[in-house]
Amino acid sequence: MASIPIMPSTTSTPSSALPAHASPAFHPVSSPQPHDQSSRSTPNDFSLTHNHHPPSPPSSSAPSHPLPPHDRLHDPPHDPPPSLISPAFTPPTTPGTTTPLSRPPTSIPIDHTLPTPPPRLVDALPRVECVVRARIPTTTGTEMYLYLYHNDADAKEHLAIVFGSHIRSRSLDLPRPGETEMDRMIRGAYVGRLHPGRTSSRVDQIKQEERAGEELPSQPHSDAPLVRIHSECYTGETVWSARCDCGEQLDEAARLMSLPSSNGGAIVYLRQEGRGIGLSEKLKAYNLQDLGNDTYEANLLLRHPADARSYGLATAMLVDLGLGGETGIRLLTNNPDKVRAVEGPRQEIVVKERVAMVPLSWRTGGVSGVKGPEVERYLSTKVSFLATLASERIVLTRGVD
């Protein structure tokens, strides 16, 4: 299915005009439940069990290039138009103020029985195919497998970073016409581990080599695996940018999936730089931020949606990795609205629990983690613009466990 481009526009985009695979907008709730549009809250009203609306930002954060009235999403009494906003970013509702360092993370059960406004999702998932995988030993001493995917929605090479040999790609394991056993091993369609002299990719060969120390696939764990949907961020992951905490979130997801008590998991790495606008436009947005605009205003001034990401490809990749169905996953996100987006149009993926991720600088009181005025403005924008991490900061400052 070909992707539907988002055409530049200087006016607000109605919800019905968004592409079918766009990030659906939901109310910031901890799990699906009815939303009362008449209720509003102030920055001091945040709790861990109630719905919230974004507080009005301080006057000092006003952009140097004022937006048209229909794009000034904070001005009361109008609620933010959901068509321009990616799923909201909110704190957990279960007790706990930090992401554990050595024990399984606290998670929030998802109740699928409660009614929730239906999002507009794709009619069918894109077709994806894993073309190669390879074992990657990491600098922390653990191992993971890197899966590379092609698809029929775009020309990009999306990735899945998989922890645990029991998580495998169905499309990768399918036989290819005319291929040899060596061909299969070269593209990563083997079971166990490669070693010099190995001649077969098949399970029966592994059984014959058990006495030689061949490693068999591990048995599945009783807990649902962790999953993180991560969008590419060259600046935050490669060139040490302190404008965001994307690199920190990627590292934390990998660390949690590598814990001895973990059932492994998968990081779906989508090539949608700059919330879907690309690296060149993202760098322009950085210049607009230096001129006084926040990260969302900069995208709008460049005639892009505030968030142009989509998750249909992520859902299709998770299904190919065998993570669909009733077994379910635990989704690593601070954004409960992303739950429905990842689950797919026919609930191909079942999100059993949501696991929150708190910025490391907040968890340690600024001792470690990404620090600097730019990243603080970035996180503050999420707090004021999407009622995002304010409750987490309140909980941390009050010392609630």
Secondary structure by P-SEA (a helix, b strand, c coil): cbbbbbcccccccccccccccccccccccccccccccccccccccccccccccccccccccccccccccccccccccccccccccccbbbbbcccccccccccccbbbbbbccccccccccccccccccccbbbbbbccccbbbbbbbbbccccccccccccccccccccccccccccccaaaaaaacccccccccccccccaaaaaaaccccccccccccccbbbbbbcccccccccccccccaaaaaaaaaaaaaacccccbbbbbccccccccccaaaaaaaaaaaaacccaaaaaaaacccccccccaaaaaaaaaaccccccbbbbbccccccccccccccccccccbbbbbcccccccccccccccaaaaaaaaaaaaacccaaaaaaaaaaccc
